[in-house]
Amino acid sequence: MAGAGIPMWNPIELLHEGAEATVTAGRWMGKPAVLKMRRARGYRHPDLDRKLTRSRLSVEVRVLGRLQRSSFPSPALFDCDVEESWILISRIDSRPLYEAISDGSVGSETMEDVGALIRRLHEEEISHGDMTTHNILIDSSGNLSMIDFGLARVSPELEHMGLDLQVLNECLTASHSELEGAVDSVVRGYLDSGNDEAGNVVSRFESIRGRVRYHG
């Protein structure tokens, strides 16, 4: 199983095997953990692929470290090897928001909390890059956390933060149409107790959404 040669790592279960990475659950030093190993992309030149992989992993490591220091609800960074293209993080005892919405466990209050969580991420000067309901987790008490920062940006532009909201908007529209007013709830939560910058991000999101509708 993936990562068998990593010290103190005991792989248990393959969680996901995709084009970008192999994700395995296990234990590291007795703690529940997740190993993500980036896969080589055959269609790219090997040198370019290695460069891009190192760059993405380096950013992800930097992001996780910053979030850990600020107590943002996200995986703790246990270990990594950028040259070997793997990262080892804590496993969060939660399920994807996707599942909770699908089985009717989520209402407008939770979606407002999602908006507040995204705003908090942006206040750390980080954009996510893949803000879907698979990358937001919820536990049995309704506490939210965020995972998978492989496409994140540090010190993002306003456009990138607006795109986080737009990606979630598209996800909610395509996969969770049964949850009425979900996007409005997210925006309310994002703006609640936020500063002027939060309003600027929402304005940019509305602009992006308008462009998508026009071109669609």
N, C-alpha and C positions, 0 to 999 in steps of 0.2 A: 504494500500500500504506500501511497505518496509520503515522502519524508522519512522513510524508515531509517535513514542514516543520521538524522538530526539528534544531537544529544538530549537525553531526558524526555524525548517525545515518544508517546505511545499512541499510534493511530488506531482508531476504533471503527469509524463509519465514514464512508464516502458520502458527502452531502451534495456535491454538484461537480459535474465534469463538463465544462463548456469550452468554447473556442478560445476564450481569454485565459482561463485559469481552472485548476483543479482545487476544490475546497474539501478538506477532510476534517472531521471532528475527532477529538481524542483527548489525551491528558498530557500535560506538561508539568513536571515536578508535582504531580498529584492534583493539579488544577484542571478543571474543564477548559479546553482550548480548541482553537480552530487554526488549521494551517492552510494558507492560500499560496499555491505555487503557480506562478505565471507560466503559460505555455508559449512556445515559439510559434510565431505566425508564419506559415510556409510561403505565403504569397509576398512577404517582404524580404528584402535583402537582409541576410543574417546580421550584418554590422548595424544596419538601421534598426532592426528589430531589437537587438541587445541595447542599443542606445535609448530607444523609446521605453523599453521595459525598465531599465535602470532609472530613467527619469520619473516614470509613473510611481514606481515603488518608493523612490526617494521622497516624492511629494506626499505619498500616503503615510510614510513613517513620520514625516514632519508634522502632518496634520494630526495624526493620532497622538503624538507627543504633546502638541499644543492643547488638544481637547482634554487630554488626561490631566494636564496641569490646571485647567480651568474647571474641572469636575463636570464637564459636559457628558451626558449619558451616551457613551460609546465604548467600544471594546478597548481594553487596556492592551498596550503593546508589550508582549513578552520578549520576543526575540525576532531577528530578521537577518537576512543575508542578501543584500541588494545584488551582488555579483551572481549569486546562485538563484536569484529570482524567487525568493520565498519570504513570507512574513508570518509570524506566529502571534496570535492575539487571544484574548480571553473569550470564552463562549458565554453569551448573555442568555439567561433563562427566560426567554420570551418567544413569541411567535410573530410572524410577519403581520403587519397591519392588514395586508391583503386578505388573509384568512379571517381575521376578526370582522372586517367589513362584510365579507361574503356570507358569514353565518349570522349576520344581523346583530353582532355584539357592540357595534360602534354607532354613536349618535353625533349630533352637532357639537356637543361639548368636547368630545374627544378630538374632533377635527379642528376645533379652535386651539386645543392644546398642540396639535400638529403644527399649526401656523406659528404658535409661540416658540416651538422648538426650532423651527426653521429660522425664525428671526434671531434666536439666540446663537445659532450657528453663524449667521451672517454678521452678528455683532462681534464674533471672534475673528472676523475678516477671512472667512472661509466660505466658498461655495461648494456644493456637493457634486454636481455634474450629472447625477443619475437619480433624481429625487422621485422614486416610485414607491408604491405601497409595499414592495418587497424589501426595500431598504430601510423602512421604518418598522421598528418592533414594538410590541405592546405586551406587558406581562399581565398576570391574573389580577393585579390591583389597578390596572389602567395606566401604569407608568410607561412612558415612551422612551425609546432610545433609537439611535441611528447607526447604521453599519455601511460598509463598502464604500470607502473613500478613494477608490482607484482612479476616479476621474475628477477628483477635487482640485480646487485652485486656492492658493494662498494669496491674500490681497487681491481678490477678484474685482473686476469692473462691475459697474451697476448692471450691465447687460447680463452678466453671468448669474447674478443674484435674481434678476427678473426671470431668467431662464429656468432656475430651480422651481419657481412657482409655476411656470408654464409647463414644464415636464410633468409636474404633479397634476396640474389641471388636465392635461391630455390623458394621463393614466386614469384619473378619476372618471373622466368622461367616457373613455373606452371600456374600462373594466368594472366600474362601480356606478353605473347609471342609476341603480336602485337607491342610492344614497342621495336624496334630493338636497340641493343647496350645499353640497360638500365644499365646493370651491369657495363659496361666499363665507362659509364658516372658517375655512383656512385663512382667508384674508382678514376676517375680523380678529382672529387670534394673532395674526402677524402684526396688526396695527395696534392691538391693545397694549398700552403702556410702552409703546415703542417711541423712538425719537423721530425727528424730521427725516432721517435717512430711511426709516421704515416706510414712510409715505412715498419717498422717491422710488424705492424698490417696487412698491405696489403700482405706482404710476408707470414704471418701465414694464412691468408684467402686463398691464392693461394694453400698453402700446404693442408689445410682442403678440399678445393674443389677437389684437386687431389686425396686425399684419398677416398672421396665420390665417385668419378668417377670410381676409381679402384675397390672398393668393390661393386659398383652398377652393 
